Amino acid sequence: MAKSQKEVLRLTVPRRHVLVAALAVSDDPTRTLLGSICFRAADPDAADTGSMEGVLRVIASNGHKLVSMTGGTWEGEWPRHGCVVIPPKLFSRAKAKKLLDTEITVQCFGDGSVNVLDNAAGHQAAGDGVDSRFLPYPDVDRVLKRYRRYAVSKAAIGLRADYLEQMGRITHLFQDHPLKKMRVVLRRRNVAKNGTEKDWCPVFDGTATSVLNRRLDVLLMGLREAA
């Protein structure tokens, strides 16, 4: 990392948010953006109003699983495209109990490079962010709004256990108190125009709030009923 580069933006990220986001990124090498974690201001108008600090939002999706978390802080000036997209390999995956409630610092420089400082885990990494100016990150709010219009399922559905396991892992990593929970709604999405009952697929819609008043939104899409 060239020390002459000017730091333009600094992110203070809860470790729990990085660990949850890492569960949702894509492992498809052709989907560069979805293989990374997206960081942006929780207030979408922050850049336009000239604000130089605020609450951070962390987002990840592989096209079937989506997580969005608010919490942590940012200071500085956002790039023109309003987000910083960083590969998860630059972050430590340490999950020791004593580390879960620590924070990670991300320095963003004018040339698009980033420096990840994780003092609690003794980890530091430097690299380039993914340029999202020409491949804009998905509009997460639009996806959440659309999926939450689907009707709540009233019929019993047999789902594969791994879907429930994924929700459990996300909740465990996000929550900072054992008594805090996640609210999960099972919705039914019609995947075919003028479809029959067989064309409806389950969708998990989860929300949670931590002790520190951080928020998590989760969608598990493309679920399939158990055979």
N, C-alpha and C positions, 0 to 999 in steps of 0.2 A: 504494500500500500504506500503510495507516494505521500510523504508527510506534508508536502507542499499543497496538497489538495484542501480546499476549504470545506468545512462541514457546513451543510445548509439545512439539515434537518436531523433531529435526534428523537428517537422513539424509546420509550420506557415500557417494556412489554411484560405482562405477567407470564411467568413460566407455564402456568396451567394452560394459558391460551395457545401457546406455541405447541404444547403436547397434544391438545385437542385438535388443532388445525392439521397437525401432521397425520392424524388418523383419516383426514378427509381429502388429502391431495391425491391427484391422479398419478398412477405409475406408468401411464402410456407416454413413451418418449416423444410422440408426435404432438402431444397436447402440452406445449411448453408452459403456457400460462397456468393451466389447471394443475400442473405439476409443482407449482410454487404457492407460497402463502402471500396473500394480499393484505397490505396495511394501508389504511386510509383514515382520514378524520371522521369521527362519529357524526359531526355536524357537516353535512355535505356543502354548506355555504361558507365554511371557514375560510377557504382560500379567496373567495370573492369578496368577503368582508374585510380582508386584510388582517385577520387574526393570526397571531404568531405562536399560539399555544392552545391546547385543548385536550379533549378526551379522545383516545385512540380506538379504532375498530379493527379487528382481525378477522379475516375471511378466508375460507378454503372450500373447494368443491372439486369433485371428480366427475361431475355430470349426473351422478346418482345420489351422492351424499353431499349435503351442504351444511356448513357451520358458520355462524356469524357471532362474534363476541365483542362487547363494548367494555372497556376498562383499560387501565394504563394511560399514559399521557404522551403527548408529542410537543416539541418545541422547534420553531424554525419556520421554514417556508416549503410548502409542498410543490412538487414538480408540476408542470403544466397539465399533465394528464390526471393529477389529483390522487395518485396512489403510488406505493412502492411495492414491487413484487419480488420476493426473495425466495430462492430455492431452500427447502427445509434442511438440506445437507449442511448448511452453514450454522445450524443450531444444534446444541447438545440435546440428546434424548434422555438425559439423566432424570430419573423419576424417584430418587430417594426421598423419603418422607420429609426430611429436614430441608430439602431443596424446593419442594413443591410451591411454597408460598414466597419464593424469591422472585426477583425481576431481572430481565435481560435488557441491556442497552444496545441499540442499533444506531450507529452513526452513518448518515447518508451524505455523500459528497457530491460536488457539482458535476463530476464526470459520470455519474450513475453508479459508481462503485459504493460498496457498503462495508462496514466493519462491525462485527458482532462481538460484544464484550459480555461475557458471562462469568463474572468473578466468583459467584457462589459455587459453580461447578468447575472452576479453573479452566475455562474454555474460551478461546478466542479464534475467530475465523474472519477472513477477508475474501471478498469476491465481488462479482457484478450482479446488480439487480437485473431482472428481466424487463426489457423495454416494452411497455404496454401501450405506447402511443399509437401503434399501427394495428395492434391486436387487443382492443379494449377488454378489460376483465368484465365478466358477466354482471349485469345489473341485478345484484342480489335482492334488493328491496322489491323489484318487480317480480322476481321468482317467488319470494315469500308471499307477496300479496296474492299472486295468481293461485298458488297451491292452497292457500288458506281459505279460498272460496269453495273448495270441494267439500261435499257433504261429509259429516261425521258418520262413520260406519256404525250401524245398529245391529248388524248380523254378526254372528260369531265367525271368525276366520282363523284357520290354522296356518301359522307362519313358521318358517324355518327358524330354529333357535338362534342362529347366528345374527339375525337382525336384532333380536332382543339383547344379545351379548354386545353388539356394537353400541346400542343406546346406553347400556350399563357402563361400558368403558368410557364413553364420552362424559357421562354424568360423574363418574368417580374422579376423573382427572380435573373436571371443571370445578366441582364443588369444594369449598374451603372449610366446610363444617359437616360432620357426619349426619346431622339431622336435617340438612337442607336437601331438597329433592328436586326432581324434574317432573314437569307436567307433560304427559304424552297423550296426544290425541291420534286415534287411528282414523284416517280419512279414506275415501274411495274415489279414485280418479278414473274418469271414463277415457280410455285410450283409443277409442274408435268413434268415428262420426256416426251418430244414430246407432250406437252399439247396443248389444244385448247385455244381460247381467254378466256374461263371461268376459266381456270386454272391459270390466272394471278392475283396476289394480289398486292394492293397498298402498297408502302413503303414511309414514310416521311423521308427525309434526310435534316437535318437542320444544319447550321453553323452560328456562331456569334462571333464578337470580341468586347470586352468592351473598355471603355475609357482608362483603365489601360493596354490595349493590352493583356488581358487574352482571351483565345480562348475556345469556346464551340463547340463540335460536338454532334449531336443527331441523333439517328435512332429510328423511331417508326415502328416496324415490325409486321407482322401478322395482319395488318388492314383488315377490312371487309367493303365492300361497303354497303351503306344504302339500306334497303329493299324498 
